[in-house]
Amino acid sequence: MDVLVFMIPIALFLGTMGLAAFLWALRSGQYDDIDGAEYRVLMDD
């Protein structure tokens, strides 16, 4: 039972950090052009 005192805050902290990283990626434009990336690989400049 003593382990839960440490594990619950750690899990909440890691979940919050994961959510913050996802929101940062969303706001910085990481998911803007999903369809164009697959065609950009095939084009030769």
C-alpha positions as CSV (number, residue, x, y, z in Angstrom):
1,M,0.0,0.0,0.0
2,D,2.9,2.3,0.6
3,V,4.0,1.9,-3.0
4,L,0.8,3.7,-4.2
5,V,1.9,6.8,-2.4
6,F,4.8,7.0,-4.8
7,M,3.3,5.5,-7.9
8,I,0.2,7.6,-8.2
9,P,2.0,11.0,-8.3
10,I,4.6,9.6,-10.7
11,A,1.9,8.3,-13.0
12,L,0.0,11.6,-12.9
13,F,3.2,13.5,-13.6
14,L,4.1,11.3,-16.6
15,G,0.6,11.6,-18.0
16,T,0.7,15.3,-17.7
17,M,4.1,15.5,-19.4
18,G,2.8,13.3,-22.2
19,L,-0.2,15.5,-22.7
20,A,2.0,18.6,-22.6
21,A,4.2,17.1,-25.3
22,F,1.2,16.2,-27.5
23,L,-0.2,19.7,-27.1
24,W,3.1,21.3,-28.0
25,A,3.4,19.1,-31.1
26,L,-0.1,20.0,-32.1
27,R,0.5,23.7,-31.7
28,S,3.9,23.8,-33.4
29,G,2.4,22.3,-36.6
30,Q,3.7,18.8,-36.5
31,Y,0.4,17.4,-37.8
32,D,-0.4,20.0,-40.4
33,D,0.5,18.2,-43.6
34,I,-0.1,14.5,-43.2
35,D,-0.9,13.7,-46.8
36,G,1.9,15.7,-48.4
37,A,4.7,13.9,-46.6
38,E,4.1,10.5,-48.3
39,Y,4.4,12.1,-51.8
40,R,7.3,14.3,-50.9
41,V,9.4,11.2,-50.3
42,L,8.8,10.0,-53.8
43,M,9.6,13.3,-55.6
44,D,13.1,13.7,-56.8
45,D,14.3,17.4,-56.9
